[in-house]
Amino acid sequence: MSPAPNHVKVAIIGSGPAGYTAAIYAARAMLEPVLFQGIQPGGQLTITTDVENYPGFKDPIQGPWLMEQMQAQAEHVGTRIVSDIVTKADFSSRPFRLETDSGQVWIAETVILSTGAQARWLDLPSEQAYRGFGVSACATCDGFFYRGKEVFVIGGGNTAVEEALFLTNFASKVTVVHRRDSFRAERILQDRLFAHPKVEVVWNAALHEVKGENEPTKVTGVVLKNVETGAFSEHKADGVFIAIGHAPATELVAGQLKLKPSGYVWTAPYSTSTSVEGVFAAGDVADDIFRQAVTAAGMGCMAALEAERFLAARHPLAHAAE
């Protein structure tokens, strides 16, 4: 016999900065939110080492520590944290029905989707070995650490060109490596890149290996492979930025929520409202522009406030009495 469904006012799917912030605001509004941590509790920040751009901390902090603090704060104000994965969501009618990996069924009056996005990687063993120690997928996050150093950017789309241009603010030299002989990026971005004195482009090449050393663990160079001739070349490098795009975690809502052409969840302008009333999206699953912890947290705040107003408009007396 199946267990009875659990009824909640606010179900939050995902546990990065957006999810935890939404939980904090929803809990303080007495909405008794339930947060499903998902497959990677804490999100991308749990695989980040030094975080230097999150407001409120004079010295660099560790990404995993920051997420532990957010979880503790969410629990302290009354959030119920569930260590489970939502495997199915039915948004065809309200209240919404969620099913989890453990076999539980949850009935939710509102849902905040904060499942995040994952940077695409090349899946090279050496790339994985130096992730967080010289290999990064976020120039905005880590560019500051490469002042006066030489870095490589791998990719050829808007992401790669934008990351390379940003890195010129810090690095002494930025080398962009692309496996074709022309970029896919917008022409205006290409023009800026080609005109920059710090930038060099290596065409028809792919990253073959990241070279480095230990104690301390750091990147020292890259090995590139010419895709036409098969020839290898080794280059000095202090950092490598993989810029081949991000993949938003939208599998759960595919075919139910409107998506942007980029594959991210569509939200109404200046809002976290999705194409389904009562479903809100916050953080990297909806944000294909900024993708920062602080903007994700801001969107989580917005989503909780919008969920609160949504519920108040439909149950004004019950909401006022709580």
C-alpha distance (Angstrom), angle and dihedral (degrees) to the residues before:
residue distance angle dihedral
M1 . . .
S2 3.80 . .
P3 3.81 117.9 .
A4 3.80 117.0 -107.2
P5 3.81 114.3 -93.1
N6 3.79 118.1 -100.2
H7 3.81 115.0 -124.7
V8 3.81 120.1 -144.8
K9 3.78 136.4 169.4
V10 3.80 95.7 -143.8
A11 3.80 125.4 22.7
I12 3.79 115.7 -171.5
I13 3.80 116.6 -161.4
G14 3.79 111.8 -159.2
S15 3.77 135.5 29.4
G16 3.78 111.0 -133.5
P17 3.82 125.4 109.1
A18 3.82 90.8 -67.4
G19 3.81 94.8 51.2
Y20 3.79 96.6 44.3
T21 3.80 93.3 45.8
A22 3.80 90.7 49.1
A23 3.80 87.9 50.4
I24 3.80 92.8 51.0
Y25 3.80 92.9 51.6
A26 3.80 94.7 42.0
A27 3.79 92.2 48.8
R28 3.80 92.2 49.6
A29 3.82 87.6 52.2
M30 3.83 87.7 57.8
L31 3.80 92.6 -114.6
E32 3.82 93.3 131.6
P33 3.82 95.4 -135.5
V34 3.77 124.3 -158.9
L35 3.79 116.7 -147.4
F36 3.80 121.9 -158.6
Q37 3.79 108.5 -152.3
G38 3.78 96.5 -155.6
I39 3.77 130.0 -162.5
Q40 3.83 96.2 -40.4
P41 3.81 110.7 34.8
G42 3.78 108.5 -150.8
G43 3.79 94.8 19.3
Q44 3.79 125.8 -133.2
L45 3.79 94.3 -17.8
T46 3.80 89.9 70.1
I47 3.82 88.6 69.5
T48 3.81 92.9 45.4
T49 3.78 121.5 95.1
D50 3.81 116.6 -167.0
V51 3.81 115.1 25.0
E52 3.78 110.6 -168.9
N53 3.81 102.5 160.8
Y54 3.81 104.1 59.2
P55 3.81 107.5 107.8
G56 3.77 120.2 -113.5
F57 3.79 102.0 40.7
K58 3.80 122.2 94.1
D59 3.80 94.3 -166.0
P60 3.82 127.4 45.3
I61 3.79 113.5 -84.6
Q62 3.78 132.0 -158.6
G63 3.80 118.2 -102.9
P64 3.83 95.4 -134.8
W65 3.82 90.5 49.9
L66 3.81 91.4 51.9
M67 3.80 91.1 52.6
E68 3.81 91.4 47.8
Q69 3.79 88.8 54.2
M70 3.81 92.3 48.8
Q71 3.81 91.0 50.3
A72 3.80 91.8 48.1
Q73 3.80 90.8 49.6
A74 3.81 92.0 48.9
E75 3.80 90.9 50.7
H76 3.81 92.3 44.8
V77 3.80 92.2 58.8
G78 3.80 93.2 47.5
T79 3.80 110.8 -83.5
R80 3.77 117.0 147.2
I81 3.80 108.2 -136.2
V82 3.80 115.5 -153.6
S83 3.82 118.6 -164.9
D84 3.77 94.3 -147.3
I85 3.79 140.5 104.1
V86 3.80 122.5 -117.7
T87 3.80 103.5 -133.3
K88 3.79 100.0 175.2
A89 3.78 134.8 25.2
D90 3.79 126.4 -173.6
F91 3.80 112.4 -159.6
S92 3.81 95.7 166.3
S93 3.81 92.1 106.5
R94 3.79 139.7 6.7
P95 2.94 130.5 -75.3
F96 3.79 90.6 47.9
R97 3.77 123.9 -131.7
L98 3.81 121.7 -135.4
E99 3.79 127.1 -174.8
T100 3.79 123.1 -163.1
D101 3.77 135.8 -153.2
S102 3.82 90.5 -106.6
G103 3.81 90.8 58.8
Q104 3.78 97.7 -104.8
V105 3.80 122.5 139.8
W106 3.80 121.6 -144.4
I107 3.80 126.8 -168.0
A108 3.80 111.2 -154.6
E109 3.79 130.4 -171.6
T110 3.81 90.1 -157.6
V111 3.78 133.9 11.8
I112 3.79 128.9 -154.2
L113 3.79 110.9 -159.7
S114 3.81 111.9 -152.4
T115 3.79 102.2 152.6
G116 3.81 93.2 138.0
A117 3.77 130.2 -153.8
Q118 3.76 134.8 -88.5
A119 3.77 125.9 -134.1
R120 3.78 111.5 -119.5
W121 3.79 112.6 -116.2
L122 3.78 133.3 -166.0
D123 3.83 90.6 -127.9
L124 3.78 94.4 -133.7
P125 3.83 112.1 157.4
S126 3.81 91.0 -129.0
E127 3.80 91.0 48.7
Q128 3.78 90.6 54.8
A129 3.81 92.0 44.6
Y130 3.82 92.4 58.8
R131 3.79 100.3 36.9
G132 3.78 106.1 134.4
F133 3.81 90.8 12.9
G134 3.80 99.6 75.5
V135 3.78 101.2 -38.4
S136 3.80 114.1 91.8
A137 3.80 140.7 161.2
C138 3.82 95.9 -155.0
A139 3.79 122.8 65.4
T140 3.81 91.9 179.8
C141 3.80 89.2 56.1
D142 3.78 99.7 43.0
G143 3.80 109.6 16.4
F144 3.80 92.0 98.0
F145 3.81 90.4 66.9
Y146 3.82 91.5 62.4
R147 3.77 101.1 63.3
G148 3.79 109.3 154.4
K149 3.82 92.6 0.0
E150 3.79 135.6 115.9
V151 3.80 118.0 -108.5
F152 3.78 137.5 179.7
V153 3.81 125.3 -143.6
I154 3.79 117.9 -157.4
G155 3.82 116.9 -152.9
G156 3.79 144.1 53.4
G157 3.79 109.3 -133.6
N158 3.79 132.6 86.7
T159 3.81 91.0 -76.0
A160 3.79 93.3 56.9
V161 3.79 95.9 45.2
E162 3.81 93.1 45.5
E163 3.82 91.2 48.3
A164 3.81 91.0 48.7
L165 3.80 92.9 50.1
F166 3.80 90.9 48.7
L167 3.80 91.5 50.0
T168 3.81 91.3 55.9
N169 3.81 85.8 74.2
F170 3.80 88.7 69.4
A171 3.79 114.6 13.4
S172 3.78 124.8 78.8
K173 3.81 89.9 -139.3
V174 3.80 133.9 12.6
T175 3.80 119.6 -162.8
V176 3.80 117.5 -167.1
V177 3.80 115.8 -155.7
H178 3.81 119.0 -160.2
R179 3.76 128.3 174.8
R180 3.81 92.7 -142.2
D181 3.80 133.3 55.2
S182 3.81 96.0 -111.6
F183 3.79 137.4 36.3
R184 3.80 125.7 -111.0
A185 3.81 90.1 -149.8
E186 3.80 123.5 112.3
R187 3.80 113.6 -78.4
I188 3.81 94.7 -118.9
L189 3.82 90.2 56.0
Q190 3.79 91.6 47.4
D191 3.80 91.3 51.2
R192 3.80 90.9 53.1
L193 3.78 91.4 47.9
F194 3.81 95.8 49.0
A195 3.80 91.1 47.5
H196 3.80 94.6 53.0
P197 3.82 114.6 102.7
K198 3.82 94.1 -148.5
V199 3.82 94.8 55.9
E200 3.79 129.0 91.3
V201 3.82 124.8 177.8
V202 3.80 126.3 -148.9
W203 3.81 110.3 -161.0
N204 3.81 129.2 -157.7
A205 3.78 92.5 17.6
A206 3.79 137.9 118.8
L207 3.78 132.9 -161.0
H208 3.80 107.1 -101.0
E209 3.81 101.5 172.4
V210 3.79 141.9 -4.8
K211 3.80 112.2 -135.1
G212 3.78 121.8 -151.8
E213 3.75 149.4 137.4
N214 3.78 138.0 -124.1
E215 3.82 135.5 -126.0
P216 2.91 88.7 69.3
T217 3.79 101.2 21.9
K218 3.79 109.3 -133.2
V219 3.79 143.3 143.2
T220 3.79 116.8 -102.7
G221 3.81 103.7 171.2
V222 3.78 150.9 -25.3
V223 3.78 136.0 -116.8
L224 3.80 113.8 -141.8
K225 3.79 126.9 -163.6
N226 3.78 121.8 -149.5
V227 3.81 104.3 -131.1
E228 3.82 92.5 -151.5
T229 3.80 102.2 45.2
G230 3.79 101.2 21.7
A231 3.81 90.3 -130.0
F232 3.80 119.1 148.1
S233 3.79 126.5 -139.5
E234 3.79 130.3 -175.6
H235 3.81 123.2 -144.1
K236 3.80 135.2 -176.4
A237 3.82 112.6 -111.0
D238 3.79 136.1 167.5
G239 3.80 94.8 -167.2
V240 3.79 141.0 13.4
F241 3.80 123.3 -153.1
I242 3.80 117.0 -162.2
A243 3.81 105.5 -150.6
I244 3.77 106.9 172.3
G245 3.79 96.1 122.7
H246 3.78 140.1 -94.9
A247 3.79 132.7 -86.2
P248 3.82 114.8 -142.3
A249 3.81 115.2 -142.5
T250 3.81 97.5 -117.1
E251 3.82 100.9 135.2
L252 3.80 90.2 108.2
V253 3.81 94.0 57.8
A254 3.80 102.3 32.1
G255 3.80 110.0 137.4
Q256 3.82 92.2 12.8
L257 3.79 105.3 67.0
K258 3.79 126.4 44.4
L259 3.79 111.7 -106.8
K260 3.79 130.5 -156.2
P261 3.81 118.4 -115.0
S262 3.83 85.8 -101.3
G263 3.82 90.2 60.9
Y264 3.81 95.7 -108.8
V265 3.81 121.1 125.5
W266 3.80 112.4 -87.1
T267 3.80 116.4 -124.7
A268 3.79 129.6 -174.9
P269 3.82 115.5 -99.7
Y270 3.84 113.3 -79.2
S271 3.80 89.0 2.3
T272 3.78 143.9 84.2
S273 3.83 92.1 -136.3
T274 3.78 113.2 126.4
S275 3.80 129.3 -155.6
V276 3.83 89.2 -82.2
E277 3.81 117.3 69.3
G278 3.78 110.6 -118.6
V279 3.79 95.0 23.1
F280 3.80 116.7 102.2
A281 3.80 130.0 -175.6
A282 3.80 125.1 -151.7
G283 3.78 136.9 175.7
D284 3.77 129.8 6.3
V285 3.80 95.6 -15.4
A286 3.82 86.8 69.9
D287 3.81 103.1 21.3
D288 3.80 112.6 82.0
I289 3.80 94.0 161.5
F290 3.81 113.3 51.3
R291 3.83 106.0 16.4
Q292 3.81 95.1 -177.0
A293 3.80 129.5 142.5
V294 3.80 92.0 -123.0
T295 3.81 94.1 50.4
A296 3.80 89.8 46.4
A297 3.81 89.4 52.7
G298 3.79 89.9 49.4
M299 3.79 91.0 52.1
G300 3.80 89.9 48.5
C301 3.80 88.6 56.1
M302 3.81 90.3 49.4
A303 3.80 92.6 49.3
A304 3.80 93.5 51.7
L305 3.81 92.3 48.2
E306 3.79 90.9 48.2
A307 3.81 91.6 47.8
E308 3.80 89.5 50.8
R309 3.82 91.8 51.5
F310 3.80 91.0 45.1
L311 3.81 91.5 54.6
A312 3.81 93.6 42.4
A313 3.79 91.3 53.7
R314 3.80 90.9 54.4
H315 3.80 99.5 38.1
P316 3.82 104.8 24.8
L317 3.80 97.1 157.3
A318 3.81 95.8 45.7
H319 3.77 90.9 45.7
A320 3.77 93.4 49.8
A321 3.79 92.6 49.0
E322 3.80 94.4 56.0
